Amino acid sequence: MRVAVVGLGKIGLPLAVQYASKGCAVLGCDIDPSVVAAVNQGLSPVREEAELDAGLAREVAAGRLRATTDTSAAVAASEVVVVIVPLMVDHGPDRQLDYRALDCATRDVGRGLRPGALVIYETTLPVGATRGRLGPALAAASGLAPGRDFWLAFSPERVYSGRIFLDLRRYPKIVGGVDPESTARAAAFYRRVLEAEVIAVDSAETSEFSKLVETTYRDVNIALANEFALYAAQRGIDAQQAIDAANTQPYAHVHRPGLGVGGHCIPVYPYFLIHDAPEGMHLPRLARRVNDEMAGRGVWLLAEALGTLRGTTVLVLGLAYREDVKETAFSPAWTLVQELRRAGARPLVHDPLFSADELRRFELEPADLATLPPVDAVVLQAYHGRYRDLDWAAMPGRVVLDGRSVLDAAAIRAAGKRYLAIGRPPA
Ligand SMILES: NC(=O)c1ccc[n+]([C@@H]2O[C@H](COP(=O)([O-])OP(=O)(O)OC[C@H]3O[C@@H](n4cnc5c(N)ncnc54)[C@H](O)[C@@H]3O)[C@@H](O)[C@H]2O)c1
């Protein structure tokens, strides 16, 4: 089976390797020539992805995976086309959608589309986009009709960067087409290339909605955990202990409180529903506000502990929105830095995944853990693997804000520092 994967990013490249490892002849397509060149040398431009380096080198050497910038030609040579180019959003308060990359990829796919091909979108989309926007764009560029001349489905990508191959083996694959034949063909494709269970749902819309249900649930759940943490702080209760205790009941799945929710997915996809339901989606709206306010609350906690932030130096550990992924989109670190500066503090940022020059390009002041200047407080924003064995006794600062409730509070106290956390009583 010949498969084109359009978009060789953090998700697309592992998918291309996965399909090749199942014997498909894969053509990976990307507009970035440096990505294409690296892939054709068997070198992954995506770091921190378990199994990817070895898998890519193996599949390229075996001749099962090749990359190209010519998407239309690759599509013309393929029976199945998987599109995993991001749908961007702007950084305004409403996160307006920016379809440019996806529309451009869709045009290129349409130009190469041949009768009988199956096109599957995996990029998270608003409900109705596969049938209402992308299908017609493919039809306009190809002169072919979906559901008659070619097959069209949506299947959300549910994997977690860093452990994509593991998740591909274990997370059920949800598939819904614009018609039953498209659903059946897409389900048959995934049964061939994945080991996970394949779940066919009624329609492309159900499939699109399932991803928004999954991600919005997580955002709302985290907001609830954050509200629990704020309440518990007033009562001097350890919220994390209470949540862990509650979660021993099988119906409770409360997530962890923290300094906020970042990344391209969880803080963004609720807006796909919110935009589409002007009168509804009250909880997702509120959850967004609660989660976005958490970084500011963290800064307020620091101000209270230090007396004032004016003239202080605060070290932020982790620019990435979460541990061990080199991604800054909507990271709570941005709000932390902004609020610290507004309060008159000097924020320093350390992140083992970013060089000092990369941090400077973001207009941040980089910190080197080996040669730190005097620091008043440290904030753990992203719990990178590198931070697991930090020697707190050797770290400067008299206050530590554990933004993820993961550090050893006793060790920090033993190092003579004040320990603060979202979700744990101060000590
Ligand atoms: N990153 C995640 O953790 C994650 C998890 C689940 C699902 N997803 C879904 O995967 C999508 C892609 O995410 P990602 O992290 O792989 O993005 P990414 O930014 O890492 O990669 C996107 C790639 O697409 C390429 N591209 C852009 N426009 C193109 C075009 N017109 N034609 C061909 N290639 C083009 C870019 O050059 C880049 O290499 C997301 O939008 C989301 O819907 C992501």
The ligand as an SDF file (V2000), in Angstrom:
LIG
                    3D

 44 48  0  0  0  0  0  0  0  0999 V2000
    1.8540   17.8630   19.0910 N   0  0  0  0  0  0  0  0  0  0  0  0
    1.0080   17.1230   19.7740 C   0  0  0  0  0  0  0  0  0  0  0  0
    1.2560   16.7790   20.9420 O   0  0  0  0  0  0  0  0  0  0  0  0
   -0.2730   16.6230   19.1390 C   0  0  0  0  0  0  0  0  0  0  0  0
   -0.9850   15.6040   19.7710 C   0  0  0  0  0  0  0  0  0  0  0  0
   -2.1320   15.1090   19.1730 C   0  0  0  0  0  0  0  0  0  0  0  0
   -2.5520   15.6540   17.9630 C   0  0  0  0  0  0  0  0  0  0  0  0
   -1.8580   16.6480   17.3630 N   0  0  0  0  0  0  0  0  0  0  0  0
   -2.3390   17.1570   16.0720 C   0  0  0  0  0  0  0  0  0  0  0  0
   -1.2840   17.1310   15.1470 O   0  0  0  0  0  0  0  0  0  0  0  0
   -1.2410   18.3500   14.4160 C   0  0  0  0  0  0  0  0  0  0  0  0
    0.1820   18.5810   13.9790 C   0  0  0  0  0  0  0  0  0  0  0  0
    0.9460   18.7890   15.1410 O   0  0  0  0  0  0  0  0  0  0  0  0
    2.5220   18.6740   15.1650 P   0  0  0  0  0  0  0  0  0  0  0  0
    2.9070   18.7930   16.5940 O   0  0  0  0  0  0  0  0  0  0  0  0
    2.9870   17.4830   14.3840 O   0  0  0  0  0  0  0  0  0  0  0  0
    2.9290   20.0010   14.3730 O   0  0  0  0  0  0  0  0  0  0  0  0
    4.4060   20.4640   13.9990 P   0  0  0  0  0  0  0  0  0  0  0  0
    4.3710   21.9420   14.0300 O   0  0  0  0  0  0  0  0  0  0  0  0
    5.4280   19.7190   14.8080 O   0  0  0  0  0  0  0  0  0  0  0  0
    4.5800   19.9700   12.4980 O   0  0  0  0  0  0  0  0  0  0  0  0
    3.8260   20.4030   11.4300 C   0  0  0  0  0  0  0  0  0  0  0  0
    4.5960   20.1340   10.1280 C   0  0  0  0  0  0  0  0  0  0  0  0
    3.7160   20.4550    9.0450 O   0  0  0  0  0  0  0  0  0  0  0  0
    4.4950   21.1100    8.0620 C   0  0  0  0  0  0  0  0  0  0  0  0
    3.6110   21.8880    7.1960 N   0  0  0  0  0  0  0  0  0  0  0  0
    3.0290   23.0900    7.4250 C   0  0  0  0  0  0  0  0  0  0  0  0
    2.2920   23.4670    6.3640 N   0  0  0  0  0  0  0  0  0  0  0  0
    2.4080   22.4930    5.4470 C   0  0  0  0  0  0  0  0  0  0  0  0
    1.8710   22.3060    4.1570 C   0  0  0  0  0  0  0  0  0  0  0  0
    1.0720   23.1960    3.5980 N   0  0  0  0  0  0  0  0  0  0  0  0
    2.2020   21.1670    3.4950 N   0  0  0  0  0  0  0  0  0  0  0  0
    3.0250   20.2330    4.0530 C   0  0  0  0  0  0  0  0  0  0  0  0
    3.5600   20.3760    5.2810 N   0  0  0  0  0  0  0  0  0  0  0  0
    3.2510   21.4800    5.9660 C   0  0  0  0  0  0  0  0  0  0  0  0
    5.4780   21.9540    8.8480 C   0  0  0  0  0  0  0  0  0  0  0  0
    6.6060   22.3380    8.0630 O   0  0  0  0  0  0  0  0  0  0  0  0
    5.8360   20.9960    9.9880 C   0  0  0  0  0  0  0  0  0  0  0  0
    6.9650   20.1850    9.6820 O   0  0  0  0  0  0  0  0  0  0  0  0
   -1.7780   19.3800   15.4150 C   0  0  0  0  0  0  0  0  0  0  0  0
   -2.3390   20.4960   14.7710 O   0  0  0  0  0  0  0  0  0  0  0  0
   -2.8240   18.5850   16.1460 C   0  0  0  0  0  0  0  0  0  0  0  0
   -4.0620   18.6750   15.4770 O   0  0  0  0  0  0  0  0  0  0  0  0
   -0.7170   17.1320   17.9190 C   0  0  0  0  0  0  0  0  0  0  0  0
  1  2  1  0
  2  3  2  0
  2  4  1  0
  4  5  1  0
  4 44  2  0
  5  6  2  0
  6  7  1  0
  7  8  2  0
  8  9  1  0
  8 44  1  0
  9 10  1  0
  9 42  1  0
 10 11  1  0
 11 12  1  0
 11 40  1  0
 12 13  1  0
 13 14  1  0
 14 15  2  0
 14 16  1  0
 14 17  1  0
 17 18  1  0
 18 19  2  0
 18 20  1  0
 18 21  1  0
 21 22  1  0
 22 23  1  0
 23 24  1  0
 23 38  1  0
 24 25  1  0
 25 26  1  0
 25 36  1  0
 26 27  1  0
 26 35  1  0
 27 28  2  0
 28 29  1  0
 29 30  1  0
 29 35  2  0
 30 31  1  0
 30 32  2  0
 32 33  1  0
 33 34  2  0
 34 35  1  0
 36 37  1  0
 36 38  1  0
 38 39  1  0
 40 41  1  0
 40 42  1  0
 42 43  1  0
M  CHG  2   8   1  16  -1
M  END
$$$$
